[in-house]
Amino acid sequence: MNSNLLEGVKVLDLANVLSGPFAAYQLALMGADVLKVEARNDGDLARKLGSSPELSERHLGISFLAQNSAKRSMTLNLKSESGKEIFRELVETHDVVLENFRPGVLARLGFSWDTLRDINPGLVYCAISGFGQTGPLRDRPAYDQIIQGMSGLMSVTGDNETAPLRVGAPISDTVGGFAAAFAISSALVRRNRTGEGAYLDVSMLEATLTAMGWVASDYLVGGSVPIPMGNENRTAAPSGTFTTADGKFNISANKQEQFEALCHLLGRPELATDPRFALREDRKAHREDLKNELEAELKQQPSSHWSEVLAAAGIPGGPVMDVASALNSEQITERGLVSTVQIEALEGVTDAAIGPAGSVRLLGAPVHVDGAAVGPTTRPPLLGEHTDDVLGALGYSPEDIESFRSKGII
């Protein structure tokens, strides 16, 4: 189900690929009416991205399907005068404009923040970019991997042999999208109170650094430059990845009582009083010795055994799972994070990921509202699927719309 928390809020989503569309998707899941304004012919680049060439050929690439459910789509040529006039009318009737162009692109099209505010004084305008709208790097192009590298995130990912290492998901894009969705929602609260709009400048670089709060603070407060530590937690030991009889298993015995309980559970109570391990700082200094001692016992049983016994003892632990196992786990199934959506245009597609009636499984929101999971209830839109409806609602006649189409405006 979609939430109704943002019911009545109308969003213009001009964004492409990931950070902006992801932010707009979070708003749509919370009940906002999101209209995706796309370029003619190809639309959002994500329509052609993903692991299925067959879907990409249909302008429904997996990367697009992932974050565009519960939206409508229209195409519009913003470089044409008629297209600019249509966009102006849309701005008048919407609450939010969201884009992730390079800084200055929308202004060069004639829609600076001052112009947008003149059109709609209560507008919330959110611009997402790699580095922000100001500063010496503002004009540089940036994708997720560039930001991961320049934020320092890659420098602390991996170990001495593998770092710098890219995080295996587009985390900078995603964190930037979450930051934008949060800022937009906050701005809407103020607007409801005062009637005042807002200009929101979201930097993916800054969002990534903010998400690295503890790591960044090691330098800002502690004066030490963080180093890559692989699967070890720099703040505690034993806290990392260990080998069991059948795979890898994470244990985070970060509290003193958790460590002592772990020692007793493994039949090694003497480790709790060993001078190398008795106190937190001792354990951090001798983490490799401690790991060897613990793994000698952990290798005697499979991960499923340790999951149960550690949980019963109140010790945080869990198996290292692949993506498929995580998504199909009992916990995620029970919580309803994954929704099944029908896409009529995909009926007959032979891709193994598509159900026989054109069904696909998509992620919803990571939050329950009033006790219910929040997920997409309507499918991602076809390119320009709602153009005629949107223009008709603005008062344009069928003849006007056909004229726009023949002139390449839509």
Phi, psi and omega in degrees: 000148169278149173280163175250017184298327180248023179303133181095346178276130183247125187240132170262115182257102179264007192276164182233153169068275191225296191303310180291309177301325177296317177299314181295327178295319178298321178293320180296319179297331179272008171108357179290150174271104185256121176254116180273119180260112188242158176291150178296158175077293186251336180066207179304131180304330181298340177298340181247016182245150178132174187278356181248104177301327181296317178290320180298324178296334180268011183061029177228048180303151183302323179298329177284315181302328187299331187219032180227013172295162176063021176240162168252162181227135168227154176255146183202132176270099184284356177271350179267154181294320178293323177297321178296320180293319177297318180296321178301318179294323178294318179300322180300328189253006180242159183266331187224138167242126182236129178214157175227040172289171169295149180308134176095347183296311181294325177296320179292337175279357178103012184231066173291171178300319179299319179293316179299320180292326176295322180292318184217094184300337181264011185290141168258114182249120182241121178246118177258133177213171182298316188240356183102169185276354179229173178098164186293342181258007188304327186269358181284140173289150182209128168250173185308313184295325178297316180292319177303319180290317186279347177274348186092353183300317180294331182291338180250009179255131187100197178233193183301332182269329187257337180290149359286145184223134178289136172298141189284011175220156182286070190293325181292319175299315185291315178297321176298321177294318176298317180299319180294316180298320178294316181295319179298314180299320178295318180296325178294326176297315178295320181297321178296333181275321188240344185083359184274133174283191182204150174248114185249122182248102185257125179255123176297324178299313181290325177297320179293316178297321178296321179292343178265030189313306181296318181294314179298324182289337173304324178274312185296319184259314185274344178077011179248139179278121181299145179240159178290134181233021178059232182266011179271145176269119185294342186270348186202167172205140359282121179207097183175207183252131184235159180263128175254191181294337185226013179164199182260146187216130179269136174229133177232078177271071189281336181264153181303315182293331177290320178297314180297320178296322179297316179301316180292320181297323181276001181075025180232058184298336181294339179294331182292337180249000176299129182305334179288337190234359190299319183244161183309308183294327175298315182295320178297322181288336183237038186298325181292317177299317180296318180299317180298319180295316182289319182294332177301328178271320182297331181288355181277345183222156179285167181300324181299323178295312183293329177302316183287313187287325178291319179298319180296331180269000179077024180256121180298127178195159179183154181289153172275115188249156171277172187298318181298316180296320180296314183292331182261009182291158180300321181297311182292323177297314181297324182282344176074031180292328184260128179247151175256126183237136178271133177234103187304325183293348181260002177299131181089354176294136185270353179305135186298337182281347185262133178291165184298333180258019180081034181264143176228152178258129185228152178283144174259211182268150181275037183210143171262140179244123181053039176084003183240144174294151180243117181213172182291137176247349175234151186285164172297146185280150168291157182299120177071016186302328187250013183304310183297319180297316181296314181293323177298321178293335177279353176105005180279142181277164175304325179292319177300315184296319178294325177295317177302318183293318181292334180267003177077021179275328176232000000 
